[in-house]
């Protein structure tokens, strides 16, 4: 099973496929008019999430190796509605686990975990969805 024993090369292959599909979708949306000179892409968001993180344990010198699952993951958001070309949060080099960010500035905060409700609140606010304060806002995410 390549996903368990050769997951580095399999991940690279699969990310290439995912990004090719995302690129095609973006191009399609850019060519479809919404209104007032805007394209459908100007009002869209692509959210790509991993289902879990991988443990950092690697046998010395091994290129291919199996690893365990961690309840730790990340997401990639592609949209003209979010602050792009940046990483929010970070990865602890000692554990390989992610950490959060300041909701206002977006600065990495190794002592903070960004809650799922915060992440989705930030995405909703970036899309311009009124939430009446039901979910947290993360201004650092908005374009």
Contact map, one row per residue, 1 for C-alpha under 8 A:
11111100000000000000000000000000000000000000000000000000000000000000000000000000000000000000000000000000000000000000000000000000000000000000000
11111110010000000000000000000000000000000000000000000000000000000000000000000000000000000000000000000000000000000000000000000000000000000000000
11111110011000000000000000000000000000000000000000000000000000000000000000000000000000000000000000000000000000000000000000000000000000000000000
11111110000000000000000000000000000000000000000000000000000000001110000000000000000000000000000000000000000000000000000000000000000000000000000
11111110000000000000000000000000000000000000000000000000000000011110000000000000000000000000000000000000000000000000000000000000000000000000000
11111111110000000000000000000000000000000000000000000000000000011100000000000000000000000000000000000000000000000000000000000000000000000000000
01111111111000000000000000000000000000000000000000000000000000011100000000000000000000000000000000000000000000000000000000000000000000000000000
00000111111100000000000000000000000000000000000000000000000000010000000000000000000000000000000000000000000000000000000000000000000000000000000
00000111111110000000000000000000000000000000000000000000000000010000000000000000000000000000000000000000000000000000000000000000000000000000000
01100111111111000000000000000000000000000000000000000000000000000000000000000000000000000000000000000000000000000000000000000000000000000000000
00100011111111100000000000000000000000000000000000000000000000000000000000000000000000000000000000000000000000000000000000000000000000000000000
00000001111111110000000000000000000000000000000000000000000000000000000000000000000000000000000000000000000000000000000000000000000000000000000
00000000111111111000000000000000000000000000000000000000000000000000000000000000000000000000000000000000000000000000000000000000000000000000000
00000000011111111100000000000000000000000000000000000000000000000000000000000000000000000000000000000000000000000000000000000000000000000000000
00000000001111111110000000000000000000000000000000000000000000000000000000000000000000000000000000000000000000000000000000000000000000000000000
00000000000111111111000000000000000000000000000000000000000000000000000000000000000000000000000000000000000000000000000000000000000000000000000
00000000000011111111100000000000000000000000000000000000000000000000000000000000000000000000000000000000000000000000000000000000000000000000000
00000000000001111111110000000000000000000000000000000000000000000000000000000000000000000000000000000000000000000000000000000000000000000000000
00000000000000111111111000000000000000000000000000000000000000000000000000000000000000000000000000000000000000000000000000000000000000000000000
00000000000000011111111100000000000000000000000000000000000000000000000000000000000000000000000000000000000000000000000000000000000000000000000
00000000000000001111111110000000000000000000000000000000000000000000000000000000000000000000000000000000000000000000000000000000000000000000000
00000000000000000111111111000000000000000000010000000000000000000000000000000000000000000000000000000000000000000000000000000000000000000000000
00000000000000000011111111100000000000000000000000000000000000000000000000000000000000000000000000000000000000000000000000000000000000000000000
00000000000000000001111111110000000000000000000000000000000000000000000000000000000000000000000000000000000000000000000000000000000000000000000
00000000000000000000111111111000000000000000000000000000000000000000000000000000000000000000000000000000000000000000000000000000000000000000000
00000000000000000000011111111100000000001000000000000000000000000000000000000000000000000000000000000000000000000000000000000000000000000000000
00000000000000000000001111111110000000000000000000000000000000000000000000000000000000000000000000000000000000000000000000000000000000000000000
00000000000000000000000111111111000000000000000000000000000000000000000000000000000000000000000000000000000000000000000000000000000000000000000
00000000000000000000000011111111000000111000000000000000000000000000000000000000000000000000000000000000000000000000000000000000000000000000000
00000000000000000000000001111111100000111100000000000000000000000000000000000000000000000000000000000000000000000000000000000000000000000000000
00000000000000000000000000111111100000110000000000000000000000000000000000000000000000000000000000000000000000000000000000000000000000000000000
00000000000000000000000000011111110000111000000000000000000000000000000000000000000000000000000000000000000000000000000000000000000000000000000
00000000000000000000000000000111111011110000000000000000000000000000000000000000000000000000000000000000000000000000000000000000000000000000000
00000000000000000000000000000001111111110000000000000000000000000000000000000000000000000000000000000000000000000000000000000000000000000000000
00000000000000000000000000000000111111100000000000000000000000000000000000000000000000000000000000000000000000000000000000000000000000000000000
00000000000000000000000000000000011111000000000000000000000000000000000000000000000000000000000000000000000000000000000000000000000000000000000
00000000000000000000000000000000111111100000000000000000000000000000000000000000000000000000000000000000000000000000000000000000000000000000000
00000000000000000000000000000000111111110100000000000000000000000000000000000000000000000000000000000000000000000000000000000000000000000000000
00000000000000000000000000001111111011111110000000000000000000000000000000000000000000000000000000000000000000000000000000000000000000000000000
00000000000000000000000000001111110001111111000000000000000000000000000000000000000000000000000000000000000000000000000000000000000000000000000
00000000000000000000000001001101000000111111100000000000000000000000000000000011000000000000000000000000000000000000000000000000000000000000000
00000000000000000000000000000100000001111111000000000000000000000000000000000011100000000000000000000000000000000000000000000000000000000000000
00000000000000000000000000000000000000111111100000000000000000000000000000000001100000000000000000000000000000000000000000000010000000000000000
00000000000000000000000000000000000000011111110000000000000000000000000000000011100000000000000000000000000000000000000000000010000000000000000
00000000000000000000000000000000000000001011111000000000000000000000000000001111100000000000000000000000000000000000000000000010000000000000000
00000000000000000000010000000000000000000001111100000000000000000000000000001110000000000000000000000000000000000000000000000000000000000000000
00000000000000000000000000000000000000000000111110000000000000000000000000111100000000000000000000000000000000000000000000000000000000000000000
00000000000000000000000000000000000000000000011111000000000000000000000000111000000000000000000000000000000000000000000000000000000000000000000
00000000000000000000000000000000000000000000001111100000000000000000000011110000000000000000000000000000000000000000000000000000000000000000000
00000000000000000000000000000000000000000000000111111000000000000000000011100000000000000000000000000000000000000000000000000000000000000000000
00000000000000000000000000000000000000000000000011111000000000000000000010000000000000000000000000000000000000000000000000000000000000000000000
00000000000000000000000000000000000000000000000001111100000000000000111110000000000000000000000000000000000000000000000000000000000000000000000
00000000000000000000000000000000000000000000000001111110000000000000111111000000000000000000000010000000000000000000000000000000000000000000000
00000000000000000000000000000000000000000000000000011111000000000011110100000000000000000000000000000000000000000000000000000000000000000000000
00000000000000000000000000000000000000000000000000001111100000000011110000000000000000000000000100000000000000000000000000000000000000000000000
00000000000000000000000000000000000000000000000000000111110000000010000000000000000000000000001100000000000000000000000000000000000000000000000
00000000000000000000000000000000000000000000000000000011111000000010000000000000000000000000000000000000000000000000000000000000000000000000000
00000000000000000000000000000000000000000000000000000001111101001010000000000000000000000000000000000000000000000000000000000000000000000000000
00000000000000000000000000000000000000000000000000000000111111001000000000000000000000000000000000000000000000000000000000000000000000000000000
00000000000000000000000000000000000000000000000000000000011111000000000000000000000000000000000000000000000000000000000000000000000000000000000
00000000000000000000000000000000000000000000000000000000001111100000000000000000000000000000000000000000000000000000000000000000000000000000000
00000000000000000000000000000000000000000000000000000000011111111000000000000000000000000000000000000000000000000000000000000000000000000000000
00000000000000000000000000000000000000000000000000000000000011111000000000000000000000000000000000000000000000000000000000000000000000000000000
00001111100000000000000000000000000000000000000000000000000001111100000000000000000000000000000000000000000000000000000000000000000000000000000
00011110000000000000000000000000000000000000000000000000011001111110000000000000000000000000000000000000000000000000000000000000000000000000000
00011110000000000000000000000000000000000000000000000000000000011111000000000000000000000000000000000000000000000000000000000000000000000000000
00011000000000000000000000000000000000000000000000000111110000001111100000000000000000000000000000000000000000000000000000000000000000000000000
00000000000000000000000000000000000000000000000000000110000000000111110000000000000000000000000000000000000000000000000000000000000000000000000
00000000000000000000000000000000000000000000000000011110000000000011111000000000000000000000000000000000000000000000000000000000000000000000000
00000000000000000000000000000000000000000000000000011110000000000001111110000000000000000000000000000000000000000000000000000000000000000000000
00000000000000000000000000000000000000000000000000011000000000000000111110000000000000000000000000000000000000000000000000000000000000000000000
00000000000000000000000000000000000000000000000000011100000000000000011111000000000000000000000011000000000000000000000000000000000000000000000
00000000000000000000000000000000000000000000000011111000000000000000011111100000000000000000000011000000000000000000000000000000000000000000000
00000000000000000000000000000000000000000000000011001000000000000000000111110000000000000000000001000000000000000000000000000000000000000000000
00000000000000000000000000000000000000000000001111000000000000000000000011111000000000000000000000000000000000000000000000000000000000000000000
00000000000000000000000000000000000000000000001110000000000000000000000001111100000000000000000000000000000000000000000000000000000000000000000
00000000000000000000000000000000000000000000111100000000000000000000000000111110010000000000000000000000000000000000000000000000000000000000000
00000000000000000000000000000000000000000000111000000000000000000000000000011111010100000000000000000000000000000000000000000000000000000000000
00000000000000000000000000000000000000001101110000000000000000000000000000001111110100000000000000000000000000000000000000000000000000000000000
00000000000000000000000000000000000000001111100000000000000000000000000000000111111100000000000000000000000000000000000000000000000000000000001
00000000000000000000000000000000000000000111100000000000000000000000000000000011111000000000000000000000000000000000000000000110000000000000011
00000000000000000000000000000000000000000000000000000000000000000000000000001111111100000000000000000000000000000000000000000100000000000000111
00000000000000000000000000000000000000000000000000000000000000000000000000000001111111000000000000000000000000000000000000000000000000000001111
00000000000000000000000000000000000000000000000000000000000000000000000000000111011111000000000000000000000000000000000000000000000000000000001
00000000000000000000000000000000000000000000000000000000000000000000000000000000001111100000000000000000000000000000000000000000000000000000000
00000000000000000000000000000000000000000000000000000000000000000000000000000000001111110000000000000000000000000000000000000000000000000000000
00000000000000000000000000000000000000000000000000000000000000000000000000000000000011111100000000000000000000000000000000000000000000000000000
00000000000000000000000000000000000000000000000000000000000000000000000000000000000001111100000000011000011100000000000000000000000000000000000
00000000000000000000000000000000000000000000000000000000000000000000000000000000000000111110000001111000011111000000000000000000000000000000000
00000000000000000000000000000000000000000000000000000000000000000000000000000000000000111111000001111000000111000000000000000000000000000000000
00000000000000000000000000000000000000000000000000000000000000000000000000000000000000001111100111100000000000000000000000000000000000000000000
00000000000000000000000000000000000000000000000000000000000000000000000000000000000000000111111111100000000001000000000000000000000000000000000
00000000000000000000000000000000000000000000000000000000000000000000000000000000000000000011111110000000000000000000000000000000000000000000000
00000000000000000000000000000000000000000000000000000000000000000000000000000000000000000001111100000000000000000000000000000000000000000000000
00000000000000000000000000000000000000000000000000000001000000000000000000000000000000000001111110000000000000000000000000000000000000000000000
00000000000000000000000000000000000000000000000000000011000000000000000000000000000000000011111111000000000000000000000000000000000000000000000
00000000000000000000000000000000000000000000000000001000000000000000000110000000000000000011101111100000000000000000000000000000000000000000000
00000000000000000000000000000000000000000000000000000000000000000000000111000000000000001111000111110000000000000000000000000000000000000000000
00000000000000000000000000000000000000000000000000000000000000000000000000000000000000001111000011111000000111111100000000000000000000000000000
00000000000000000000000000000000000000000000000000000000000000000000000000000000000000011100000001111100000111111100000000000000000000000000000
00000000000000000000000000000000000000000000000000000000000000000000000000000000000000011100000000111110011111011100000000000000000000000000000
00000000000000000000000000000000000000000000000000000000000000000000000000000000000000000000000000011111111110000000000000000000000000000001000
00000000000000000000000000000000000000000000000000000000000000000000000000000000000000000000000000001111110000000000000000000000000000001111000
00000000000000000000000000000000000000000000000000000000000000000000000000000000000000000000000000000111110000000000000000000000000000000111000
00000000000000000000000000000000000000000000000000000000000000000000000000000000000000000000000000000111111000000000000000000000000000000011000
00000000000000000000000000000000000000000000000000000000000000000000000000000000000000011000000000001111111100000000000000000000000000000001100
00000000000000000000000000000000000000000000000000000000000000000000000000000000000000011000000000001100111110000000000000000000000000000000000
00000000000000000000000000000000000000000000000000000000000000000000000000000000000000011100000000111100011111000000000000000000000000000000000
00000000000000000000000000000000000000000000000000000000000000000000000000000000000000001100000000111100001111110000000000000000000000000000000
00000000000000000000000000000000000000000000000000000000000000000000000000000000000000001101000000111000000111110000000000000000000000000000000
00000000000000000000000000000000000000000000000000000000000000000000000000000000000000000000000000110000000011111000000000000000000000000000000
00000000000000000000000000000000000000000000000000000000000000000000000000000000000000000000000000111000000011111100000000000000000000000000000
00000000000000000000000000000000000000000000000000000000000000000000000000000000000000000000000000111000000000111110000000000000000000000000000
00000000000000000000000000000000000000000000000000000000000000000000000000000000000000000000000000111000000000011111011000000000000000000000000
00000000000000000000000000000000000000000000000000000000000000000000000000000000000000000000000000000000000000001111111000000000000000000000000
00000000000000000000000000000000000000000000000000000000000000000000000000000000000000000000000000000000000000000111111100000000000000000000000
00000000000000000000000000000000000000000000000000000000000000000000000000000000000000000000000000000000000000000011111110000000000000110000000
00000000000000000000000000000000000000000000000000000000000000000000000000000000000000000000000000000000000000000111111111000000000000111100000
00000000000000000000000000000000000000000000000000000000000000000000000000000000000000000000000000000000000000000111111111100000000000000100000
00000000000000000000000000000000000000000000000000000000000000000000000000000000000000000000000000000000000000000001111111110000000000100000000
00000000000000000000000000000000000000000000000000000000000000000000000000000000000000000000000000000000000000000000111111111000000000111100000
00000000000000000000000000000000000000000000000000000000000000000000000000000000000000000000000000000000000000000000011111111100000000011110110
00000000000000000000000000000000000000000000000000000000000000000000000000000000000000000000000000000000000000000000001111111110000000000000100
00000000000000000000000000000000000000000000000000000000000000000000000000000000000000000000000000000000000000000000000111111111111000000000000
00000000000000000000000000000000000000000000000000000000000000000000000000000000000000000000000000000000000000000000000011111111111000001100010
00000000000000000000000000000000000000000000000000000000000000000000000000000000110000000000000000000000000000000000000001111111100000000000111
00000000000000000000000000000000000000000011100000000000000000000000000000000000100000000000000000000000000000000000000000111111100000000000000
00000000000000000000000000000000000000000000000000000000000000000000000000000000000000000000000000000000000000000000000000011111110000000000000
00000000000000000000000000000000000000000000000000000000000000000000000000000000000000000000000000000000000000000000000000011111111000000000000
00000000000000000000000000000000000000000000000000000000000000000000000000000000000000000000000000000000000000000000000000011001111100000000000
00000000000000000000000000000000000000000000000000000000000000000000000000000000000000000000000000000000000000000000000000011000111111100000000
00000000000000000000000000000000000000000000000000000000000000000000000000000000000000000000000000000000000000000000000000000000011111100000000
00000000000000000000000000000000000000000000000000000000000000000000000000000000000000000000000000000000000000000000000000000000001111110000000
00000000000000000000000000000000000000000000000000000000000000000000000000000000000000000000000000000000000000000000000000000000001111110000000
00000000000000000000000000000000000000000000000000000000000000000000000000000000000000000000000000000000000000000000110110000000001111111000000
00000000000000000000000000000000000000000000000000000000000000000000000000000000000000000000000000000000000000000000110011000000000011111100000
00000000000000000000000000000000000000000000000000000000000000000000000000000000000000000000000000000010000000000000010011001000000000111110000
00000000000000000000000000000000000000000000000000000000000000000000000000000000000000000000000000000011000000000000011011001000000000011111110
00000000000000000000000000000000000000000000000000000000000000000000000000000000000000000000000000000011100000000000000001000000000000001111110
00000000000000000000000000000000000000000000000000000000000000000000000000000000001000000000000000000111110000000000000000000000000000000111110
00000000000000000000000000000000000000000000000000000000000000000000000000000000011000000000000000000000010000000000000001100100000000000111111
00000000000000000000000000000000000000000000000000000000000000000000000000000000111000000000000000000000000000000000000001001100000000000111111
00000000000000000000000000000000000000000000000000000000000000000000000000000001111100000000000000000000000000000000000000000100000000000000111
